[in-house]
């Protein structure tokens, strides 16, 4: 299978905004981490045809244990608490991830979240979330997670069976019946524990149909993500062009269509983080998403063997791209903040290509997702492979916002 067919994979769910110090420059020192992504289980019960993590260029997962050992989780909890104490964090995000984390069992996830909460300083709130493909959700497991204050985020390609035909198990059987059942159980029995749905954009689908089908699953929030492609492994629809000015905008067109449906609804049908962050940045407010804005990265990953790594999306670029050479047994998270690759991602506009720094959309776009800037032989100092799509979306959102806020202009609605 070509790398163009492998743009997607497991990604953290939308999480609550966690404490960030004032936006820092390289001279003001590294930003402490506020989001800890813990690989409780490193394998998946599905074999999605497009998964960049297990089918992409990175092979480090093959050398790691399938599940995090008790000693790894114990040390991870201590390191997280240590970092929270060192930086007086008032809250932090704990993302229980994989693979498929529910392969470790809901009880084990609850026990680990409880361990972190016990060890962080008094007054530090831990926002715990599990990111799952929903196939293993049952009433009992959902109840266990909800009882222990763990919210559930679900990864789907849409809200219909036809949207999820590439999400199959290792025997090639469709995952949709089990996944849709799990999503509905969550919405019906424990809506307070429902974090939302993560969906990767596929411009070949009908945006209105996908959006409406996802709303039918009653998510409180949606995260619409661009597939993890780059200049050397371009996503579907963007192959064959090398300059931003030459590129079509299928992803920007798709997102703009969903934005219009969401914006014109007259009420908030669901939160959509990408749109809310775009609006906030256009209004001069701080953003908190990896896909937009210049806010420095504050997420770090603990692998099943205790390795400290950068976020998984980098693994779509090349083998070992997320590696730091650090681990929780010999190193602190402060050591990770000083790692050159992490420091580069916290340096704001200074890490961007010259064309990005000169762009009038800089403070909103922020250069796009870091992983999408990669070009073999040139690293990450490039515009996003989605640069034209991001411009299309941002300018569209800006136009709708201007219509809604200009005195005397016809009202175009907006989410309540």
C-alpha positions as MATLAB code, in Angstrom:
seq = 'XXXXXXXXXXXXXXXXXXXXXXXXXXXXXXXXXXXXXXXXXXXXXXXXXXXXXXXXXXXXXXXXXXXXXXXXXXXXXXXXXXXXXXXXXXXXXXXXXXXXXXXXXXXXXXXXXXXXXXXXXXXXXXXXXXXXXXXXXXXXXXXXXXXXXXXXXXXXXXXXXXXXXXXXXXXXXXXXXXXXXXXXXXXXXXXXXXXXXXXXXXXXXXXXXXXXXXXXXXXXXXXXXXXXXXXXXXXXXXXXXXXXXXXXXXXXXXXXXXXXXXXXXXXXXXXXXXXXXXXXXXXXXXXXXXXXXXXXXXXXXXXXXXXXXXXXXXXXXXXXXXXXXXXXXXXXXXXXXXXXXXXXXXXXXXXXXXXXXXXXXXXXXXXXXXXXXXXXXXXXXXXXXXXXXXXXXXXXXXXXXXXXXXXXXXXXXXXX';
ca = [
       0.000    0.000    0.000;
       1.369    3.410   -0.873;
       2.152    5.901    1.835;
      -0.459    8.211    0.319;
      -3.040    5.736    1.553;
      -1.830    5.926    5.147;
      -2.660    9.430    6.383;
      -4.524    8.647    9.552;
      -4.156    6.996   12.902;
      -4.978    7.302   16.594;
      -4.943   10.853   17.867;
      -5.813   12.372   21.230;
      -9.379   13.492   21.749;
     -10.267   17.147   22.348;
      -9.340   17.802   25.967;
     -10.167   20.614   28.360;
      -7.950   23.658   28.225;
      -5.216   23.125   30.767;
      -3.047   25.663   32.457;
      -0.556   27.437   30.219;
       1.783   30.061   31.499;
       2.001   33.284   29.560;
       3.054   32.574   25.984;
       6.789   32.148   26.096;
       9.617   32.995   23.768;
      12.802   30.929   23.541;
      14.478   33.458   25.854;
      11.894   33.018   28.598;
      12.540   29.315   29.045;
      10.663   26.137   28.151;
       6.949   25.730   28.719;
       5.998   22.937   31.133;
       3.882   20.126   29.773;
       0.175   20.225   30.506;
      -0.971   17.171   28.540;
       0.405   13.696   29.245;
      -0.473   11.008   26.695;
       0.123    7.607   28.249;
       0.229    4.508   26.056;
      -1.444    2.064   28.400;
      -1.716   -0.482   25.605;
       0.399   -0.344   22.472;
      -1.579   -2.638   20.193;
      -4.962   -2.258   18.524;
      -7.820   -4.690   17.961;
      -8.472   -3.027   14.591;
      -6.365   -2.929   11.444;
      -7.600    0.258    9.787;
      -6.404    0.331    6.190;
      -4.989    3.855    6.426;
      -3.355    3.854    9.874;
      -0.083    5.794    9.814;
       0.949    4.396   13.209;
       0.954    0.693   12.356;
       1.163    0.862    8.551;
       3.316    3.968    8.169;
       7.071    4.593    8.109;
       7.660    4.331   11.858;
       8.471    0.864   13.185;
       9.352    1.599   16.815;
       6.059    0.109   18.062;
       7.233   -3.351   16.985;
      10.036   -3.303   19.551;
       7.893   -2.267   22.499;
       5.797   -4.370   24.881;
       2.149   -4.673   23.966;
       1.017   -3.246   27.303;
       2.619   -0.959   29.860;
       3.818   -2.959   32.873;
       2.670   -1.949   36.378;
       6.146   -0.568   37.089;
       5.956    1.691   34.039;
       2.558    3.068   35.046;
       3.709    3.578   38.630;
       6.775    5.514   37.488;
       4.722    7.495   34.972;
       2.322    8.611   37.703;
       5.240    9.734   39.857;
       6.901   11.639   37.017;
       3.649   13.391   36.102;
       3.104   14.380   39.745;
       6.705   15.564   39.996;
       6.264   17.821   36.958;
       2.978   19.172   38.303;
       4.630   20.003   41.629;
       7.727   21.556   40.071;
       5.648   23.928   37.961;
       2.718   24.424   40.354;
       0.225   23.259   37.737;
      -3.358   23.976   38.703;
      -4.606   21.333   36.254;
      -3.355   18.885   33.670;
      -4.751   16.612   30.981;
      -4.165   12.855   31.229;
      -4.929   11.032   27.958;
      -5.090    7.229   28.184;
      -4.105    6.109   24.737;
      -2.904    3.305   22.492;
      -3.302    1.371   20.290;
      -6.622    0.589   21.846;
      -6.351    1.414   25.555;
      -9.432   -0.594   26.537;
      -7.455   -3.742   25.718;
      -5.804   -3.068   29.082;
      -9.201   -3.175   30.820;
     -11.337   -0.359   32.192;
     -10.315   -1.232   35.746;
      -6.640   -0.794   34.994;
      -7.281    2.554   33.324;
      -9.267    3.683   36.349;
      -6.548    2.524   38.734;
      -3.859    4.427   36.853;
      -5.910    7.628   36.685;
      -6.519    7.278   40.405;
      -2.799    6.875   41.032;
      -2.019   10.086   39.173;
      -4.711   11.957   41.091;
      -3.361   10.665   44.408;
       0.161   11.821   43.654;
      -0.306   15.245   42.092;
      -0.166   18.161   44.539;
      -3.296   19.207   46.358;
      -5.195   21.686   44.202;
      -4.061   20.203   40.873;
      -7.037   18.908   38.872;
      -6.458   15.932   36.581;
      -8.723   15.855   33.505;
      -8.613   12.191   32.464;
      -9.750   11.015   29.033;
      -9.532    7.693   27.227;
      -9.355    7.672   23.417;
     -11.002    4.564   21.990;
     -12.361    3.103   18.773;
     -15.517    2.294   20.818;
     -15.684   -1.365   19.800;
     -14.936   -2.558   23.342;
     -17.321   -0.207   25.129;
     -19.947   -1.987   27.213;
     -22.340   -0.721   29.848;
     -20.083   -2.029   32.619;
     -16.900   -0.568   31.180;
     -18.499    2.805   30.543;
     -19.871    2.830   34.090;
     -16.412    2.040   35.489;
     -14.788    4.850   33.528;
     -17.520    7.332   34.427;
     -17.374    6.407   38.106;
     -13.670    7.183   38.147;
     -14.006   10.499   36.356;
     -12.583    9.355   33.019;
     -14.239   10.860   29.975;
     -14.456    8.868   26.758;
     -13.421   10.122   23.335;
     -14.272    8.074   20.262;
     -12.492    7.823   16.909;
     -14.757    7.258   13.882;
     -14.682    8.153   10.193;
     -18.293    9.271   10.244;
     -21.632    8.270   11.661;
     -22.661    5.690    9.061;
     -21.414    2.223    8.163;
     -20.444    3.470    4.688;
     -18.072    6.023    6.251;
     -16.212    3.354    8.233;
     -15.550    0.618    5.685;
     -11.752    0.946    6.131;
     -12.008    0.485    9.901;
     -11.850   -3.313   10.089;
     -10.453   -5.846   12.525;
      -7.457   -8.072   11.845;
      -9.691  -10.613   10.116;
     -11.095   -7.939    7.811;
     -14.475   -7.776    9.532;
     -16.214   -4.388    9.831;
     -15.913   -2.598   13.162;
     -18.943   -0.368   12.673;
     -21.608   -2.546   14.391;
     -19.595   -2.719   17.627;
     -18.351    0.869   17.420;
     -21.791    2.369   16.807;
     -23.251    0.281   19.632;
     -20.534    1.557   21.980;
     -21.085    5.173   20.978;
     -24.819    4.923   21.561;
     -24.369    3.219   24.925;
     -22.134    6.078   25.996;
     -24.580    8.753   24.840;
     -27.567    7.026   26.412;
     -26.191    5.877   29.757;
     -23.371    8.263   30.651;
     -23.545   11.453   28.585;
     -21.565   13.226   31.320;
     -18.587   11.018   30.448;
     -18.863   11.586   26.688;
     -15.898   13.705   25.574;
     -16.690   13.709   21.875;
     -15.853   12.185   18.501;
     -12.667   12.550   16.523;
     -13.034   12.321   12.736;
     -10.379   12.704   10.061;
     -11.507   14.682    7.026;
     -12.022   12.745    3.803;
     -12.882   15.178    0.990;
     -14.353   12.320   -1.056;
     -17.278   12.151    1.371;
     -20.276   14.453    1.462;
     -19.577   17.010    4.238;
     -23.240   17.569    5.105;
     -23.895   13.835    5.322;
     -20.863   13.166    7.492;
     -21.647   16.052    9.826;
     -25.320   15.117   10.184;
     -24.455   11.466   10.786;
     -22.004   12.375   13.529;
     -24.570   14.612   15.209;
     -26.913   11.615   15.330;
     -24.429   10.005   17.746;
     -24.985   12.984   20.093;
     -21.369   14.025   20.727;
     -20.845   17.120   22.888;
     -17.777   17.942   20.768;
     -16.299   17.054   17.399;
     -12.676   17.215   16.374;
     -12.225   17.430   12.603;
      -8.623   16.625   11.744;
      -6.654   16.781    8.533;
      -5.052   13.452    7.545;
      -1.409   13.158    8.492;
       0.337   13.759    5.186;
       3.372   15.831    4.247;
       5.269   17.046    1.174;
       7.049   13.705    0.739;
       3.937   11.599    1.386;
       1.096   13.873    0.258;
      -2.474   13.108    1.282;
      -5.104   12.031   -1.199;
      -5.969   14.792   -3.645;
      -2.795   16.816   -3.120;
      -0.193   14.724   -4.925;
       1.670   16.055   -7.949;
       2.006   19.736   -7.030;
       5.021   21.247   -5.336;
       4.032   24.876   -4.797;
       1.278   26.182   -2.542;
      -0.053   28.455   -5.287;
      -0.635   25.426   -7.552;
      -2.597   23.400   -5.080;
      -6.312   22.611   -5.063;
      -8.151   22.987   -1.759;
     -10.354   19.887   -1.337;
      -9.874   19.799    2.446;
     -10.481   23.525    2.861;
     -13.602   23.259    0.710;
     -14.920   20.330    2.767;
     -14.283   22.083    6.074;
     -15.801   25.343    4.825;
     -18.985   23.486    3.877;
     -19.253   21.972    7.366;
     -18.482   25.358    8.923;
     -21.402   26.944    7.058;
     -23.769   24.232    8.274;
     -22.483   24.583   11.857;
     -22.403   28.400   11.822;
     -25.870   28.802   10.331;
     -27.605   26.317   12.613;
     -28.731   29.053   14.992;
     -27.686   27.020   18.003;
     -24.648   25.053   19.043;
     -25.367   21.541   17.769;
     -21.944   20.405   18.952;
     -18.643   22.044   19.712;
     -16.171   21.811   16.829;
     -12.752   22.639   18.176;
     -11.126   23.574   14.860;
     -13.817   26.147   14.124;
     -13.958   27.540   17.647;
     -10.183   27.958   17.755;
     -10.138   29.607   14.333;
     -12.772   32.095   15.455;
     -10.930   32.769   18.714;
      -7.640   33.413   16.911;
      -9.317   35.705   14.393;
     -10.657   37.698   17.354;
      -7.187   37.934   18.876;
      -7.839   35.406   21.643;
      -5.408   32.603   22.536;
      -5.774   29.266   20.794;
      -5.266   25.777   22.189;
      -4.990   23.426   19.234;
      -2.007   21.841   17.539;
      -3.447   22.598   14.095;
      -3.719   26.383   14.334;
      -2.064   29.316   16.068;
       1.370   29.913   17.521;
       0.730   28.517   20.990;
       3.736   26.333   21.907;
       3.257   22.579   22.164;
       2.691   21.326   25.698;
       1.966   17.622   25.112;
       4.304   14.695   25.733;
       3.922   10.905   25.270;
       4.884    8.039   27.586;
       5.245    4.804   25.607;
       4.512    1.311   26.930;
       8.194    0.766   27.776;
       8.486    4.117   29.567;
      10.130    5.983   26.679;
       9.369    9.704   26.579;
       8.403   10.702   23.060;
       6.962   13.559   21.118;
       3.394   13.285   19.813;
       2.501   10.344   17.562;
       1.666   12.491   14.547;
       5.400   12.904   13.901;
       5.594    9.169   13.199;
       3.831    9.844    9.903;
       7.002   11.609    8.680;
       9.746    8.994    9.087;
      10.916    6.184   11.352;
      11.920    7.366   14.882;
      10.717   10.933   14.163;
       9.041   11.123   17.589;
      11.974    9.670   19.540;
      13.832   11.726   22.141;
      16.188    9.134   23.662;
      14.661    9.866   27.074;
      12.665    7.638   29.434;
      10.771    8.066   32.690;
      13.220    5.936   34.684;
      16.299    8.040   33.980;
      14.865   11.410   33.005;
      12.344   13.986   34.174;
       9.834   15.764   32.004;
      11.901   18.902   32.492;
      14.659   17.067   30.626;
      12.179   16.587   27.792;
      11.314   20.301   27.664;
      14.996   20.949   26.935;
      15.172   18.438   24.094;
      16.056   20.288   20.845;
      13.019   19.002   18.956;
      10.644   20.003   21.766;
      12.351   23.381   22.093;
      11.890   23.960   18.364;
       8.158   23.343   18.725;
       7.967   25.846   21.562;
       9.745   28.629   19.696;
       6.677   29.945   17.876;
       7.146   31.817   14.622;
      10.934   31.448   14.834;
      10.594   27.784   13.822;
       8.564   28.563   10.697;
       9.586   28.951    7.078;
      10.286   32.500    5.903;
       7.140   32.525    3.770;
       5.017   31.597    6.792;
       6.553   34.341    8.930;
       5.642   36.906    6.262;
       2.084   35.627    5.756;
      -0.792   37.877    6.925;
      -2.546   34.784    8.316;
       0.423   33.838   10.504;
      -1.158   34.392   13.918;
      -4.210   32.314   12.968;
      -2.630   29.562   10.877;
       0.592   29.342   12.883;
       2.147   27.338   10.083;
      -0.375   24.529   10.467;
       0.273   21.171   12.097;
       3.992   20.537   12.612;
       3.912   17.020   11.113;
       2.335   18.336    7.921;
       5.349   20.564    7.198;
       7.824   17.740    6.706;
       9.755   17.305    3.458;
      12.463   14.637    3.193;
      15.870   16.287    3.119;
      14.476   19.609    4.323;
      13.001   18.749    7.718;
      10.007   20.642    9.104;
      10.918   24.222    8.139;
       8.364   24.333    5.330;
       4.800   25.532    4.905;
       2.147   22.953    5.703;
       1.255   20.609    2.877;
      -2.257   21.926    3.613;
      -1.246   25.590    3.364;
      -3.720   26.378    0.566;
      -6.503   24.474    2.357;
      -5.851   26.350    5.609;
      -5.906   29.675    3.785;
      -9.208   28.685    2.175;
     -10.780   27.798    5.534;
      -9.416   30.745    7.506;
     -10.459   33.314    4.906;
     -13.905   31.723    4.687;
     -14.379   31.786    8.466;
     -13.101   35.376    8.585;
     -15.625   36.423    5.942;
     -18.509   34.852    7.841;
     -17.342   36.419   11.076;
     -17.144   39.838    9.402;
     -20.682   39.424    8.054;
     -21.959   38.590   11.521;
     -20.203   41.476   13.285;
     -20.574   44.299   10.751;
     -23.349   46.747   11.771;
     -26.176   46.732    9.269;
     -25.040   43.536    7.558;
     -27.631   40.765    7.122;
     -27.470   38.324   10.009;
     -25.902   34.973    9.121;
     -26.459   33.348   12.456;
     -23.764   31.637   14.413;
     -23.570   28.969   17.102;
     -25.298   29.873   20.336;
];
